[in-house]
Amino acid sequence: MADYYTPTVIQQSIPNADMTPLELLLLSHIFDAERDGDDWYFFSEQGPSDMLSVERGTLEAALAASESAGDSTANAFVREHLPDLRSGEPPQSHLDLDLSTTSWEFIMQDIVKRSSTLAYVTAVSSFTCSRMRPDGFGGAAVLISADEIMGKSTSDLLEEFIEHVAP
């Protein structure tokens, strides 16, 4: 069986001051995160995670501290997925958040919208595979601005090249 990976690098370090506590919490679970002075460098050796296990108290505190950002993607997502304490169910100490219904790109876009220093953020990913399979290699680049999220894969580029030379 082949294992597929998507190593990804966010090429700009993100200023700590530009992120809400909730965005930082989520992004540091989606990616690996390292401090770069007052900024954060996000990357993933195997690929961004879309299933997160987060301590409930930490998540609730980060959400409360982020309410001043308004209806951000992160705030709306967490509010929607926090179990209702009025349900009568005993509260769980850890919550599993499935981010497959949203995307980390939208969280980054909210950061760019509020930032006074970032005009855009870029992400570069490679597609690799543990076996030499034709569908297991390539890459993608994404540019995230306040107004747009644009991306192309190596397959997209090859299709454009082929259209250019094919009759």
HELIX and SHEET records of a PDB file:
HELIX    1   1 ASN A   16  ASP A   18  5                                   3    
HELIX    2   2 PRO A   21  ILE A   30  1                                  10    
HELIX    3   3 ARG A   56  SER A   66  1                                  11    
HELIX    4   4 GLU A   67  ALA A   69  5                                   3    
HELIX    5   5 THR A   73  HIS A   81  1                                   9    
HELIX    6   6 LEU A   85  SER A   87  5                                   3    
HELIX    7   7 LEU A   99  THR A  101  5                                   3    
HELIX    8   8 TRP A  104  ARG A  114  1                                  11    
HELIX    9   9 THR A  154  VAL A  165  1                                  12    
SHEET    1   A 5 TYR A   4  TYR A   5  0                                        
SHEET    2   A 5 TYR A 120  CYS A 129 -1                                        
SHEET    3   A 5 THR A   8  ILE A  10 -1                                        
SHEET    4   A 5 ASP A  39  SER A  44 -1                                        
SHEET    5   A 5 ILE A  14  PRO A  15 -1                                        
SHEET    1   B 4 TYR A   4  TYR A   5  0                                        
SHEET    2   B 4 TYR A 120  CYS A 129 -1                                        
SHEET    3   B 4 GLY A 138  SER A 145 -1                                        
SHEET    4   B 4 ILE A 149  SER A 153 -1                                        
SHEET    1   C 5 TYR A   4  TYR A   5  0                                        
SHEET    2   C 5 TYR A 120  CYS A 129 -1                                        
SHEET    3   C 5 THR A   8  ILE A  10 -1                                        
SHEET    4   C 5 ASP A  39  SER A  44 -1                                        
SHEET    5   C 5 ASP A  32  ASP A  36 -1                                        
SHEET    1   D 2 MET A  51  GLU A  55  0                                        
SHEET    2   D 2 HIS A  94  ASP A  98 -1                                        
END                                                                             
